[in-house]
Amino acid sequence: MYFTGGWSNTYKSPHRLFSDSTDMPCHDLGHIFTPNGFWRDLVALSADIRTLHPRSSIQSFLMDRSPSFQIRNLELLNAEGRTLVDSLTVIQGTFALQTCVGRCFGVFTLVPTILGVWKALSVVIGLEGLHNSRSRFIDGLKIGQNPFRHVERPRIVSERPRVGIIGAGQAGISVAARLEDLGIRTVIIERRGRVGDSWRSRYESLYMNTPRNFSHMPFVPFPQEWPMFPSSDAVADHLEAYPRVLGLHVLTSTVVLDTRYDSESGAWTVRVRQSDGEVLTFKPQHLVLATGVDNLAGSVPKIPNIPNANQFQGKTLHFTEFINGKVWAGKKAIVIGAGCSGHDIAQELHRQGASVTLVQRSSTAVVSRKMLLALFPDLYTGDNQPPTPVADRLFLFPNKHYPQFLDHLRQTGFILPDEGDNFFERLMIRRGGYYIDQGCSSLIIENKARSCDIIEVKAGVPITAYTPSGLMFKDGTVVQANLVVYATGISGRDFVETAEFQPGRQSWDTRGWDAEYETAGVWRPTGHRGLWFAGGDFFTCLFYSRLLAMQIKAQDDNLFKTR
């Protein structure tokens, strides 16, 4: 199969990108990339999420995949010049094509070579829809609207779900919505009493860290009249209403007893117990675990093992137990951990009149809300913002900003990452080790500048032991405290521990990256048929839940047989 046209070498006419050369086989397209180019494939030419780099790997990938995909209807949608960091000018645009499986959408970034020839630095291409599917839900729904595009047949209560989803946080219900949109019956198991409790049960000062328009749910976005950074209670209530709007089947106050996979039938047996003691059994073909990959949905607090803890005469709390700082006015508090929760709690304690020391054990990537909005280049927050689904696909390589306040923060002793480290990597992949400043960083800087008792940082010095009145550090100093808060995270207990998980083979690590720098095992094949993991922040769930749903349907319909 052939692509019609190639990349334009004429910057003044970017819309001629696909029409300046004769027809070429798509497996010969490797030469249009820079030597260090990237091709990111989101279930478009592979049954997986892949990143190919450098050019030689892209060439091999295209040669291997192109013969069976019947690529056709390649269309340039738009292209324009943009100036990025360090005055680098690029051409960035979007395109569409079709394969034998479905419709695909792509984003490309071209850079000039020293010879003045434009080459592709990156191409990101993803599967947008399957040829054999029809969407059931209307986009942009509001609470109370009829969600269906067409007249729906009544659902049979006893109808066997094809997919069981464990966990009704933003990941679980996003996946359920995408699957139900494709006509795939689901059931969601949630151990908490209400959908949204993972947000509702946190400290009172918790707000969403990312902009509202960056963080929508599929089909039912957050209301436009909400503030840019909604409160946790507002988010929790929206999540609770979400399944009712779309008619999702959620069993709350329900725990998983055990799960087993039968390789002969290709089905799971999942036994659950409801709050009234009734035991139910489901036999889905697929099992999606959405129980704690993201940093809000774990279940076991991480408590550091500090010697002599029994000698401390004050109070200790994990951040999941912290509600507000009102009772600590005029007291001394230590917060261990310098991520989002640690900073938020330190700021809340200071606001209520406590003297606060923030203990930072490793580097933290920090951006202000103002910086964060600048990083989105008006895609989600500007006056001329495109629809969120379009912005999602354009949000690829944000500029790096190193404002002066980071230098001031570093001067306080606060440990920032090396330049090679990346805030968005921590946000999207690691899901930790960052802070989106809501004022706490300014308080830390002010504390250093004025030598006053606002929020002091104790960074990079290990804790050696508790004393009766506080904590002792390796440098010999003792910090006094009436309260110690562990903002040290939540353990992502794997499912082996929580549900006697027996898939028939070794479980996969779902933390970190694989060899291609893609998130290992999450939103993509795990190596075990019918087993999937889902998790992350709202943007991750909005974007990748669609890909996971299409992978499941394509696998069931044997659309990947040629891949």
Steps between C-alpha positions, in 0.01 A plus 500: 500500500617854429477836672415771250756776542775576745610774737533851357842661494345843461433673830298775330245245377448255790167381360687341209663257746344192344510604136857591406628159401389203298327202653728304730457169683417569865784270609741741328391790718787454743708749305264786582605484868797662669761248620369542856132502398209345690193307386242447774236243410178494701339177377513632142749271325546264793275332755685687772635838607851539360772763468755443222833682507734575324441510122631147439243356744222699332607367160496140624162548667339642184649228281367233736152646550404673177421206266195382694338827595366625169568863589281733298329840494798689638388860552683805633266684739715801586861612535660820620832640611566546871791640698592294803769532764837655401345648184468157341248522214302189418208402280235321699179359362245224499392234253255214467510161329322168502621143541321170466417527872376855538546874477825657621605851595857627511709797607839577346780739585753597230835671560747645248831324439827688445436461126162672532302181445203442726504162678264340750618521858190318619181337381233393746219296348207338677196289425192724520220257423428150373330442166258248649377707794238765561514745789204483740562811709479869417807712580474805723218370719373681806363338813140395431524476120408191301841363404403288198543585133244239394200318644639240741367155562426433870791352691442159655608497864630143477694571181851366540762777509784454253733717709538514877659817636636513853511853637254786438741792507550721196688221321244227556192698405676659201583155361144381567356799317723442196413131487127561540526759222621217276213278614708285736321409824698573820471468876705715740596379848571769762591425860413849626146602589470773234658572166735796550599415856868486403470878452236566763700347785814714460601814688265798466747723314546253211434644154559356157856579396449512125271743312134401469502483120806274513322263736157415361323167517396327175160617365408692818749786545530707815265802488648805328384723784733318741822674605819411315612277790191332653478384861524134592139495619376636167705239314369223727138600441552509123654152507206372703247639251696375199390132503136605539518725194643224279318209659816324618462193722692569825495280810616711797593368846607183321829317551671251270542158660701329227566494127599209277568474129405198288726488196276245325184709512686831486295636790551615857310390806465794738331454836395809698324561828256786549440688824198282586716188477365380165767339282476559124696329223582653162669335203633781277739451209709797614605632839613863539678584824459868588577470871802716563732572209411866547613686809154554652366148502740287702398345829805446724675807650877505469646565844880539524668283763656759733671370819361591843157591363346375825691769694338790313253678726322687223256373239572333165265489202519366149383759249190289428394564862563875491185711461605858587743689720259686728594316821872561442499879526802616701658152486808364323450259210728293277380380162708218351477492121517785250252398232160655440344372821799598713500855369121535527497379861797718596322802355174413677680461834673835449169665407352378828788643703740207541879520466589255222811316386477320165737203475610433141665162449563517123461745212161647414405652164314826562289713269263779593141504381592801287787303347275200445247705309783645289620149419164418342541777232131596508393149401289460812480847650519763224228713350518308171541151644404209272270223624667290769535186279695707244715661767578156645662396174694824456638491853833335425816695570441787742765765535738491794485798734750575776360808668691699757298367788658154453843657554370662818353167609830324438677758716289391798659155479197348329612218269383539140556236229792510260435675171465162325205416725154597380192621687264341247677167530431510873141611445408255222730201559628490857184660642698649785805705598353835391315797645272748323549809714194657657703731725707270719821554299464876543466450876819292502686770305364772729608302807859495372504864389359641824646238739154472645296210628278421199579165335852372539647226280726221624625353174724205421589416861387152614291460813683285757246464781209639694561684823228554762444850360575469129737355239877467496687525168830360381668841522432499877217753498171439677174653374232539765146394420158441650382342175673290234312443174616227262439632148685195375255352256280195476618153418380368166440150636484276202190296441665179616475629856152650481302232320691172501574575137583186301539582131691182431837669451721767654350846544647798313663808648275796429737764634756680290595473134574220260796496260317743265421744781132418502315438825545132574182294489249785542234580236658237272553122477645348817611169351199316644195475278199679642696679775538879494616774734368858502588800712625855511381858521194631321680588177659155483163331558320720247754434227604139556164350602389532138807311381450225756136454405590473131774247579249282682240519225758448225638198683153349543417564134837360388592823323864468604551167327726665243713678755 
